Amino acid sequence: MKGHEHMTSETRSGFGAGGMFLAFVGGALVATAAALLVAIRSGGETRSRIGEVAGHTEEQLRRARLAAREAAIAAREAFSEAMRDGH
């Protein structure tokens, strides 16, 4: 395909890093739910375990959002400083 040598994987697939990360997380959640549902446990134990996993996942997402927010602030500050310094 002449002229398409420099296409990125994002251009070819339509998925960026964020989309791929979300697909990975979604797949992990589905696999976890399936494993919990087919495990040999009583209904109460299974519901309790699902609640624990959901709480853990919620905490991980909260941390990821906080880290992304802090990274965006740092990037904005670095960009502003570079512009002030004339780089």
N, C-alpha and C positions, 0 to 999 in steps of 0.2 A: 504494500500500500504506500505508494510514493506520496511524500508530503506528510505522513503521519508518524514518522520516526520519533518525533519529540513529544508525542502524546503521553501524558502521565497516566498512571493506573486509575486515578480519580476520573480523568476524562473518559477513559475506555470503559470503566465499570459503572460510573455514576455514583460511586461511594467514596466519600472522603474518609479521613481518619475518624471523625466523630461518628459517622454513620456505621463504620465498621466496629467501633467500640460499642455502640448501642446494640448492634446485632449480636456481638459476643456476649454482652451482659444479658440480653434477652434470651439467648440460647442457654446460658448457664442457669437462668431462673427456671426455664421450662424443664431442663434436665433435673434440676433439684426437686421441683414439684413432682415430676414423674417418679423419681426415686423414692420420695417420701410416700407417695400414694401406693406404690407397690410393695413397700417394706412390710414385713410381718410385725405389725403392732396393733394394739387396740385402737379404736377410733379416737379415744381421748388422748392417748399418747401421740398419735399422728397429728391431731389438731394442735397439741401443745408444741410439738416439734416445728410445725409450719409457722406458728407464731414466733418461735425463737428465731427461725431463719429469716422471717420477714423483718423482725426487729433489727437483726444484724445487717441485713441488706439496706434497710433504711438508714442506719448509722453510716454505712460505707458511702451511700449516695450523698448524705449530708456533708461528710468529709470531702468528697470529690467536688461538690459545689463550692465549698469554702476554699479549697485549694485553687480551683479555676478562677474564682473571684480575686483571690490574692495575686495570682499570676497575671491577671488582666491589669490590675492596679500597678503592679511592678513594671509591666511592659509599657503602660501608658506613661509612667513617670520616667522611664529610661528614654522613651521616644521624645518626650518633652525636653529632657535635659540635652539630648543629642541635638535637637533643633535649636536650642538656646546657644549651644556651643558651636553651631555652624557646621555640623557634620552631615 
